[in-house]
Amino acid sequence: MYGLTRYKLFFLLPGLIVLLAIILFPLVFTIRVSFSGWDAMTPGLGWIGGNNYGRLLADGRFWQSLGRLGMIASTAVALEYALGFALALLVWRQIRFRRVVRVLFLIPMMTTPVVMAVIWRTIFHESLGPVNDFVALFGIPPVQWLTSPEWATFVVILVDVWQWTPFMFLLLLAGLLSLPREPLLAAAIDGAGPIRAFLNVTFPAMAPISVGAIIIRLIEASKIMETVYVVTSGGPGTSTETSSYYIFIRGLRDFQIGYAAALSITYLVIMIVLLTIIAKVLTKTLVKAEG
C-alpha cells in the first residue's frame, strides 16, 4: 500500500512542479519587480526599496479606483445573484421548452468579452446607438450614456450583469436540481405557499451554494477590465476607472513597470483580505443560520 502511494506521488510530481512554477514564479517575480525602479527611462531591476509602496500610499487615484471597483462589483454581483436565482427558479419549475430556455440563457456567457463590449458600446452610442432612438419615441432627449459619469457607471454594471447572470443561473440551477424533494413535499402538505416554502425551505437549503456562487463572482468581478477598456476607457475622466484598468494604465501605457507591480501586489493582498472577510460573514449569516 505504501509503495502504491509512493508511485502515485511520483507520477503526480511533474504536474505539481509545473503547476507550482506557473503559480509561484510570476508572483515571486512581480514582488521582486515591485521593489525596482523599472520604467521607460530606467529598464531593469535596480533596487529602490519600498519607494513604490510609499508612492502608492499617497496615490489617491488608486484608492479611488479601488472604491469604485467595490461599488461596481458589489452592485453587479448582487443583481446577478437576484436575477440568476429568479431565472433558476423559473426553469426549475418545469416550464415548457426548459432545455431551449436554458441554452438561450447561456449565450451571453459564451460571448467573447471584447466583442460583447464593442456591441454594447455601439448600442449605447449617443448619436448612432438604438437606445437613444428608442427613448426618443417617448419624447425623451438623448441620454449621455457614455459621457456622463453616472450613466457610464450604469452601462458598465449593466454589461457585466448581462454577461454574467447566466453564470449565477447555471450554478444556482445545479444547486436547485440537487435539492431533496422531501422537505418541499412536507412544506406543501403543511399548507405552505410558494413564497413561504422558498423562504423557509428552498433559500436556506441553497445557502452553501449561494455563498460559493457569490464569492466566485466577486473574485471575477474584482478583475473587471475588458468592459471598462472597450466601453468607457475609464471615462468620462476617471469615473469608471477600476483598479485593474488603472494598473494597466501605469504598467502598459505609461510603462511604469515597477510601480504597476507594487500596485498589483497591494491590490492582490487587499482582495484576498476583503474576500476572506466577506466569505466568513456570508457563511456565518447564511449557512450557520440555515443550520
Secondary structure, DSSP 8 states (H G I E B T S, - for coil): -HHHHHHHHHHHHHHHHHHHHHHHHHHHHHHHHHTB--SSSS-S--B-TTHHHHHHHT-HHHHHHHHHHHHHHHHHHHHHHHHHHHHHHHHHT--TTHHHHHHHHHHHHHS-HHHHHHHHHHHT-TTT-HHHHHHHTTT-----TTTSHHHHHHHHHHHHHHHHHHHHHHHHHHHHHTS-SHHHHHHHHTT--HHHHIIIIIHHHTHHHHHHHHHHHHHHHTT--HHIIIIITT-STTTT--HHHHHHIIIIIS--HHHHHHHHHHHHHHHHHHHHHHHHHHIIIIIHHH-
